[in-house]
Amino acid sequence: VLLARREMQEWKLLHLEPASLRQPDELDKFSAEIGLSTDGAHLPATIYRLAKFSEGGGPLPTQRIYTQLANRLADLIPDIKSVHIDKDEKRQLLALNVIERDGTMLPAKSLSDGTLRFLALAVLDLDYTETGLMCLEEPENGIYPDRIPAIIELLRSIPVNPYEEPGEDNPLRQVIINTHSPKVVYEVPEDSLVY
């Protein structure tokens, strides 16, 4: 019973709040262990940590982190060219920016709620330190209906692949979502659905 209780305490109930996802992070509060919180706070710091750790010999090269995030985001918004974390030493802030193909730089506060949620899930997918069970309610909220297949594909890439050896490339984690959307149900394989 104690082991079951401890396991259940580790479950993450994600409530990705747009206001939290838009917030820059203060450099003096930044630590190497920081991760995305359940409300989406610390998104810039988490991306920065992933990129910084990669410089020191982590599993992904620095530019590859930003490229992978931009590629994932381009599944949702085709005009995305790159994702960038601005480290402002003067104001002691880390801020998220997205750059479009025409060179327009969009700060996090200019991004839609759905785009920010999608980006947060892409970060969780790349962050191999995130393990355990993640629960998410109605992931389609804020997403244009034609883009639902992209978010379902992203959610399906987060859990452990049971046919491969667990490790940094394949962390032990599971994702459970709930939805009222017939479009989401249609996109999820039948063997993954519970009614």
N, C-alpha and C positions, 0 to 999 in steps of 0.2 A: 504494500500500500504506500509506503514511504517513497519507494522508487517511482511508482506511478505518479504520485503527487509532485515529486521533483521534476519529472518529465513534463507534466502538464504546466508547471510554473514557467518552463522554458518556451512554451508556445508563444508566438508573436501574433497578436491580433492587429493587423495593419489598418489604420484609419488615416490614410494619406490626406492630410489637410493642405489645401492650396496655400494658405497663409504661411504655414510652417515650411513648405517646400520653396517658397519664394525668398525666405529670409537668408541674408548673408551670414557667415559665421565669423566670430571674432577670433583673430589669430592668437590672442593670449589665452583663450579657452580651448584652443585646438590642441589635441593630443594624438599621438600615433594610433591609439586604440579606438578613436571615435568611429562610430558607425551610424548608419541611418536609423533614426528613432522610429517608433511605431507610428508617429504622426507625420513623419517625413522631414522632421528637422535635421539639420546637419548634412543636407544633400551636397552643398559645395565642399564641405570639409571631407566628406566621405570620398567624393571623386578625387579631390586633391590628395588624400591619403593613398588611394589606389595608384594614382599616377606617381607619387613620390616614392612609394614602396617599390614600384616597378623599376625605378631608377637604380635602386640598391640591389638588384638581382632578384626581384620578385618574379612571379609566374608570367607577367605580361610586360612588354616594354612600354615605356611611358606614352609614346605617341599612339601606340596600339590601343590603349585604354580610351583615349579621346576619339580615335577613329571608330572603334567598336560602338561607342555610345552614339556617335554621329550616324553611323550606319543603321543602328537600331531605330533611332529617332526618324531617320529618313524613310523607314517603313511606314511611319505614321504621317509625316509631313515631307513630301519629296524634295522640297526646296532647301533642306538643311544641308549645310556644307561641313560644319564642325561644331564641336562643343568645347568650351574653354572655361577654365577657372582663372579669374583675375585675382591676383594676390596684391592687394593694395597695402603696401608697407606703411604709408603715411596714416591712413585711417585704421590700420590693423584689421582688415577685413578680407575674407575670401568670398568672392561673388561669382555666381554662375552666369555665363553668357552663351548664347547660341548664335552662330553666324550662318546667314543664309547664303545661297550661291551667288547672289548679286553683291555680296559684301556687307549687307546690312547686319549690324550687331544688335541682337535682342537680349536685354537683361531678363532675368527670371521673372521679374514683375510684369513683363510684357507677354509672357507665354500663357497659353490657355491652361485651365485646370487639368484637362485631359492629357495635354502634352507633358505637364509636370509629373503627373502620376505615372505615365508611360516611362518617362526618364528615370524616375525613382525605381521602378521595377527593373529597368535595364541595369541600373547600378547594383541592385540586389543580385541579379543574375551574374554579374562580374565579380562580386565580392565573395570570395571563397571562404571568408571568415564567418559569413552568415550561414548558420546551420539550424537544423531543427524544423519544426512545423511552423508554416506561415499561413495565416488565415486572412482572407480578403473578401470584403462584401461588395458585390456588384462592381466588378472591375471595369465594366463598360461605361460607368458614369463619366460624363464629360467627353466621351469619345464619339466621333462621327460614326454612324452605323456602318458605313462602308469600310471603316478601319478596325472593326471588331476582330476580324481574322488575324490582324497583326498583333493585337494585344493577347489573344488566346495563344498564338504561336510563341510569344514572349513568355507567357506564364508557363507554357509546357516545357520551355527550356530551363527553367529555374530548378525543378526538382532533380534529385539524383537519378542518373540513368542506371537502372538495376542490372543492365547487361554489361556494365563496365566496372572496373575496380574503383572504389571510392578513393578520393584524394583531392588535391588542390584543384584539379580540372573538373572534378565530379564530386562536390561536397555532399555530405549526407543531409538532405533537406527534402521537405515535402510541402506542397502547396494545396490548400483547400479553398475553394471559392464558393460563394452562393450567389444566385442570380434569379431574377424574374424574367430575363430576356430570352425569348425563343431563339434569337439570332446567336446568342452565346451558346445555348444548349446545342444548336445545330453544328457549331464549330468544334465542340468537344467530342472526342471519340466516345462511342457508346460504352466501352469497357471502363471509362473513367467517370461515368455519371452515376449519381445516386439520387433516386426520386423519393 
